[in-house]
Amino acid sequence: MKQQFTGIYKKSGKWYLGWIEEIPGVNTQGKTLKEAKENLKDALLLIIETNRLMNKAKVGKKVLREPITISA
């Protein structure tokens, strides 16, 4: 499933900061803008994967799971 998120980047001193607008806690930094972008993609994938694993363990198998698609 293809999903789209908004990456926000800001230069702070010698570093570039990056975060995902839609998901609190997905943030990173890099020495270059390219590095910050790569790091942010990695951070987003890790957060999504971790959240899915934690929720599966927490709620078990007897739940209804379905994809939700929205257009903003």
N, C-alpha and C positions, 0 to 999 in steps of 0.2 A: 504494500500500500504506500503510495506516495503522499507525503505530508509536506507542508510548507510552513516555515517559521521565519521570524524576522530577527536577523542578527544586527545588533547595534554596536558600533565601534567608536572609541574615543581615545585620542592620544593623551597620555598623562606622563609628562616628563619624557623619559627615553622609552617608555613602554606604551603598547597599545592594549587597551582594555576592551573586552568584548562580552556581551551577554545576549541572551535570548529574551525578546520582549514578552513573549507569551508564557514563559515558564520560569517562575522565580527559582533562583538557585543555580541556573545554568549560566555560568560565567567563567571567564578565563583571562589570560593575558599572553602577550608575545612581544618579542623584541622588534618584530616587523609586523606590518598589517597582514601579510600573507601567513605568518606563523600564528597570529591571533585567530585568523579565520579557520585555519586547519585545527587549532586547538579547540575552538568553539564547536566545530562539527563533532570532534571526538567526545567532548564533554556532553553534548546533547545526546549522542547515541548511547553513551554510558548511563546517563540519567534515565532515559526511556527504558533501556534494558533492565536496569536495576529496579525501577518502579514496577515494571511488569512482573519480574520475579518475586518481589516482595508481596505484591497483591495476590499473586497465585498462591503463594504459601499461606497468606493470611486468611483469605476467604474460601479457599478450597475449590473443589470441582463442581459443587452443586450450585452454580450461579449461571445466570444468562450473560454471555459475553457477545457483543456485536459491534461491528465497526460503525462509527458515526462520521459522516462527512458533512462539513459545513462550508458555506461560501460566505466570505466576509466582504 
